[in-house]
Structures are given as C-alpha cells and as structure tokens.
Amino acid sequence: MQASKMSWRLEMRKAKKYRMLVLMTLPGLLYFLVNNYLPMFGIAIAFKDINFAKGIWGSDWVGFKNFEYLFKTKDAYIITRNTLMYNLSFIALNTVLAIALAILLNEVRKRVLSRFYQTIILLPYLISMVIVGYLVLGYLDVERGFMNKTLLPLFGLEPVSWYSETKYWPWILTIVHAWKGVGHLCVIYLAAIIGIDPEYYEAAKIDGASRWQQIRTITIPIIAPVITIMTLLAIGRIFYSDFGLFFQVPLNTGALMPVTNTIDTYVYRALINMGDIGMSSAAGLYQAVVGFVLILASNAVVRKFNKDHALF
C-alpha cells in the first residue's frame, strides 16, 4: 500500500513537471481527434443504403453490396490495373530521380546556387494540378500547342491528336508526375544527405575512394532507412491515385479513359452521375484497408532483412 502511494506521488510529480509540454500537445491532439478520428465513424456509410430522409444512422444496412458494385463492374480490371501499374512506375522512377538529384544538389558548393536549384526543383510541387493541366494543354493542344505548332515541324513530323491517342498518355502522365513530385522527394533525401557526418567522406578520401565509390558505399547506405520509409509510405497509398493528375491533366477526355481511368476517378464519376455515397465510401474503405495491409506486409519484409530500416 505504501509502495503504491509512493508510486502515485512520483507520477503526480512527473505530471506537474511536464504539464506545460502536455498542454502544448493538446492542440495537435485535438486536431487529430476532430480531423482524423471522428470521421472514422463514417465507415458505416460503406455498409448502408443511404437514404437522406432517414439519415445516416437510420438508413438500411446492405452489408457488402456497395463493394460488389465496385468489383463486379466491367471496368474493375481496368481501373485496378491502371492504379497499380501507374503507382508502381511512379514509386520506382521518382525514387531514382529524387536520389540522383539530391546527390547532385549536395555537390553544389555555392550556397546561393544550391538554394536556387532547390527552389526551381520544388516549385512544380507547389503548383495546382488544375494549372498543370492547362500547362500540358499548352504543349499538346492540337491546333495551337507547342508540340504540334513548333517542335514536331522541326523534325518534319505530322501533328498528333494528343487527346484522342491513348498510346501516348502513359508516358505523358509519368513525365508530368515526375516533374511535379520529384522535387518534394528530392528535398527530403537532400536533408538526409546533408546530415551525414563529413568525417566519413574524409576517411574515404584518405583511402583513395573516388566520388562514385563514396556515393555507393557511404551516401546510399546511410540514407537507406529514409529511402525505405518513403517507399513504404508510398506503397501504403498504392491503391490511391493522384486525382488531379488523372482527371485534370487529360481534361476528362472520354477517348483516354482506358489509360487514365483509376479507382479514384471512377468513383468520382460514379458519385457525380448516380450520387451513390455508399459505393464511394466503400471504395475509400477498400483503398484504406488494402493500403494498411500492404504497409504491414512490406514492413514485415523489410524488418526480416534489416530491423533498423523498418517503420516499426
């Protein structure tokens, strides 16, 4: 009894000691509660036939019928294939480009130039995807676009009807996504590289290691945990797609649906046309659950090979 009282007193002393720190965390905790946890009750919508007259909780339960619509549609294979294949290519390409750019930026010794290059690389990430869509239109417009009006005639090539030819768009979307997203990832990897102790490189120079050998044996292994974490986070969203990229950039063109339609754009169009909130909620829950499972599985694989690189 005496021991428990002593323990209680110690805990109270600790609480008083750190009460200001606890108070400082309250706004963040409140934000997560309101923004992230309270909306989770909306999961119930995925299993209901929403009737606005009855309200959300009064609507009839329909079990997994909302999920059946998503999987039984004739476009289920196309939207799943597009979402997965695009995201896999985005993860691989953006990771390689971001690491390469981060290493190159780290080699720039003049601080002013380094900051300038970082700004230029990061700028596309800050541009709205709506604006990006019109920038792409400026290049690919059939009659007045830069490609058809200026570039292709230089090589003696005929104009291309870009917005009706599906074969070009996997490449166009990949290039646009890399141009817009690599800068953000590059800054993260650059921060990790800057944090490396310079003594490692000095020791390597003394041993006669070339710059490429230093990158291969020092830089890449040390930032490997950061690369793993960013890749795992990207894998967790592999069933999500950048809605703006696949909807705004192709300008919602019907002829391009076979290569631009993903789970997100399909659900959006279904919601607009039919107003089926239950189906759209089911799709969101499906994406979240699959992403969660993929993170757990990927993390387990990483943990098996190297515990230090795992998220948890």
TIDRENDREN-578862 format. One record per residue (C-alpha): residue in one letter; y, z, x. Coordinates in steps of 0.5 Angstrom, whole numbers, plus 500, padded with zeros to 3 digits. Example, Ala and Ser with C-alpha at 12.3 -4.5 7.8 and 13.67 -1.06 7.14 Angstrom:
BEGIN
A491516525;S498514527;
# end
This chain:
BEGIN
M500500500;Q505502506;A503495509;S505491503;K511495502;M513493510;S511486509;W515485503;R521488506;L520483512;E520478507;M526480504;R530481511;K528474512;A530471506;K537474507;K538472514;Y536464512;R540465505;M545460507;L540455509;V537456503;L543455499;M544448503;T538445501;L539447493;P543440492;G538436495;L532440492;L536439485;Y537431487;F529430488;L528434481;V532430477;N531423480;N524423483;Y520429479;L523429472;P522421471;M514422472;F513425465;G515417463;I508416466;A506417459;I509411456;A504406460;F499409455;K502408449;D504403444;I512405444;N515405437;F522407437;A522409430;K517414432;G520416439;I516416446;W512422444;G511420437;S508413439;D501412438;W496412444;V493406446;G489408453;F489402458;K490397453;N497396457;F493395463;E489390460;Y495385459;L497385466;F490384469;K487379463;T493374463;K492367466;D497369472;A494375474;Y490372480;I497368482;I502374482;T497378485;R495373491;N503372492;T505379492;L499381497;M500375502;Y508375502;N508382504;L502382509;S506376512;F513380512;I510386515;A507382521;L513378522;N518383521;T515388525;V514383531;L521380531;A524387530;I521390536;A523384540;L530384538;A530392539;I528391546;L533385548;L538389545;N536395549;E537390555;V544389554;R548394558;K555393556;R556398550;V561393546;L557387546;S551392544;R555394538;F557387536;Y550385537;Q547390533;T553389527;I551382527;I544383526;L544389521;L550385517;P545381513;Y541387510;L548390507;I549383503;S547383496;M541379494;V545375489;I550373494;V544371499;G541367493;Y548363493;L548362500;V541359500;L543354495;G549352499;Y544350504;L539347499;D543344494;V540337492;E547334492;R552338496;G547342500;F548343508;M541340509;N541334505;K548332506;T549334513;L542336517;L537331514;P541325515;L542326523;F534325523;G534319519;L530323513;E531322506;P534328502;V529333499;S529336492;W528343494;Y528347488;S522342485;E518342491;T513348491;K510347498;Y517349502;W518356499;P513360502;W517358509;I524359506;L522366503;T519368509;I525366513;V530369508;H526375508;A526376516;W533374516;K535379511;G531385513;V529385521;G536388523;H535394519;L528395522;C531393529;V536399529;I530404527;Y526401533;L532401538;A534408536;A526410538;I527406545;I534409547;G530416546;I525414552;D526418558;P529414563;E525417569;Y519413566;Y522407568;E525409575;A518411576;A515405574;K521401579;I518405585;D511403583;G514396583;A513394576;S516388573;R520389567;W515386562;Q510391565;Q515396564;I515394557;R508393556;T506400559;I512404557;T516402552;I511399547;P506405547;I512410547;I515407540;A508406538;P508412533;V514410530;I511403529;T505406526;I510410521;M514404519;T508400518;L504405514;L510406509;A511398508;I503398507;G505403501;R509398498;I505392499;F504391491;Y511391490;S516385492;D523384493;F525382486;G532379488;L528375494;F523372489;F528372483;Q535371485;V534366491;P529361488;L534361482;N529363477;T527356477;G520354473;A518349477;L517354483;M513359479;P506358482;V509360489;T515365487;N512369481;T510376483;I508382480;D515385479;T518378477;Y512377472;V513384469;Y521383468;R520376465;A515379460;L519385459;I525380457;N521376453;M517381449;G520387450;D514391452;I516397455;G509400455;M506394459;S512394464;S510402465;A503400466;A505395472;G509400475;L504406475;Y499401477;Q503399483;A505406485;V497408485;V495403489;G500404494;F499411494;V491410495;L493404501;I497409505;L492415504;A487409507;S491407512;N493413515;A486415515;V484409519;V490411524;R488418524;K481416526;F483413532;N490417534;K492423530;D498423534;H500417530;A498419523;L503420518;F499427516;
# end
